[in-house]
Amino acid sequence: MDDKRPQTGSRQRIDKWLLFARVTKSRSLAQERVSGGHVRINGQIVRQSSHMIGPGDRIEVALQKRDIVLLVAKPGERRGPFEQARLLYEDITPPPSEEDKLGPLEQAARLPGSGRPTKKERRAIDRLQPGETWSDD
């Protein structure tokens, strides 16, 4: 019955470990990240989510907004709270450089065309669309 539980020093699938370490929200997202070539183990790109990892392995994960580097401390048993998850690894991610950091203005800025239209854009849209006019006859 205890054959399914990982023991100290045992190896574990990379997709399960990423889930247990709370790097990804689900195992299917972890599998997509691995098969997409966004995960490196000890400097080698891994494309199989069944690749086994163990304590001492260095994992580099390219996320959407940042890259993280983790050293595996032990395999996970379940997806628990963050306090338990951070015991599974040592975070050796280098701090972002000054030019990579976004200032408050860049963080708050939206891309042009995203979100609600401005009053000027709304008037332009209304002029382009044929329809009822609000004139009194």
C-alpha positions in Angstrom: 0.0 0.0 0.0 2.9 2.4 0.6 4.4 1.7 -2.8 2.6 4.7 -4.3 3.9 7.2 -1.8 7.3 8.7 -2.7 10.0 8.0 -0.1 12.9 10.2 0.9 15.5 10.3 -1.9 13.1 8.8 -4.5 12.4 10.2 -7.9 9.2 11.8 -9.2 7.7 12.9 -12.5 8.4 16.5 -13.4 4.7 17.3 -14.0 3.7 16.1 -10.6 6.5 17.8 -8.9 5.7 21.2 -10.6 2.1 20.8 -9.3 3.1 19.8 -5.8 5.6 22.7 -5.6 2.9 25.1 -6.7 4.8 26.3 -9.8 1.7 25.5 -11.9 -2.0 25.5 -11.0 -2.8 22.0 -12.5 -1.0 19.0 -13.7 -2.3 19.5 -17.3 -0.8 23.0 -17.3 2.5 21.5 -16.0 2.4 19.0 -18.9 1.8 21.8 -21.4 4.7 23.8 -20.0 7.0 20.7 -20.2 6.0 19.6 -23.7 6.3 23.2 -24.9 10.0 23.2 -24.1 9.7 25.7 -21.2 11.3 23.5 -18.6 15.0 22.6 -18.3 16.4 20.0 -15.9 20.2 20.3 -15.2 20.5 22.6 -18.3 18.8 20.2 -20.7 15.4 21.0 -22.3 12.9 18.3 -21.3 9.8 17.7 -23.5 8.4 14.6 -21.8 6.3 15.2 -18.7 7.2 11.6 -17.5 10.9 12.7 -17.0 11.9 11.7 -13.5 13.6 14.2 -11.2 15.2 13.7 -7.8 16.8 15.7 -5.0 19.7 17.9 -6.2 18.3 18.5 -9.7 18.2 22.1 -11.0 15.0 23.0 -12.7 14.6 26.2 -14.8 11.0 27.1 -15.7 10.1 29.8 -18.1 6.8 31.3 -17.0 4.9 34.1 -18.8 6.3 37.0 -16.9 9.5 35.6 -15.4 11.9 32.7 -15.3 12.5 30.8 -12.1 15.4 28.5 -11.1 14.8 25.9 -8.4 16.9 23.2 -6.7 14.8 20.1 -5.8 15.1 19.3 -2.1 12.7 16.4 -2.0 9.7 14.9 -3.9 6.2 16.0 -3.1 3.4 13.9 -1.6 0.5 16.1 -2.3 -0.5 19.6 -3.3 -0.6 21.3 0.0 -0.4 24.9 1.2 2.4 27.2 0.2 4.3 26.6 3.5 4.6 22.9 2.7 5.3 23.5 -1.0 8.3 25.7 -0.5 10.0 23.0 1.5 10.2 20.9 -1.7 12.7 23.3 -3.3 15.3 26.0 -2.8 14.7 29.1 -4.9 17.9 30.2 -6.6 16.3 32.6 -9.1 18.6 35.6 -9.6 16.9 38.9 -8.7 15.7 40.9 -11.6 18.0 43.6 -13.0 17.1 47.2 -12.7 16.2 47.5 -16.4 13.9 44.5 -16.2 11.9 45.9 -13.3 8.7 47.7 -14.3 8.0 51.1 -12.7 4.6 52.0 -11.3 3.6 53.8 -14.5 4.5 50.8 -16.7 2.6 48.4 -14.4 -0.5 50.5 -14.6 -0.4 51.2 -18.3 -2.7 49.3 -20.6 -2.0 48.3 -24.2 -3.7 50.6 -26.7 -7.1 49.3 -27.7 -7.6 47.2 -24.6 -10.3 47.8 -22.0 -13.2 50.2 -22.3 -13.2 52.8 -25.1 -12.5 56.4 -24.3 -15.2 59.0 -24.9 -13.5 60.1 -28.1 -13.2 56.4 -29.3 -16.9 55.9 -28.5 -18.0 58.8 -30.6 -15.9 57.5 -33.5 -17.5 54.1 -33.2 -21.0 55.7 -33.1 -20.2 57.7 -36.3 -19.2 54.5 -38.1 -22.2 52.5 -37.2 -25.4 53.1 -39.1 -28.5 53.2 -37.0 -31.0 55.3 -35.3 -30.3 59.0 -34.7 -31.4 60.7 -31.6 -32.8 63.8 -33.3 -36.2 65.3 -32.6 -38.5 65.4 -35.6 
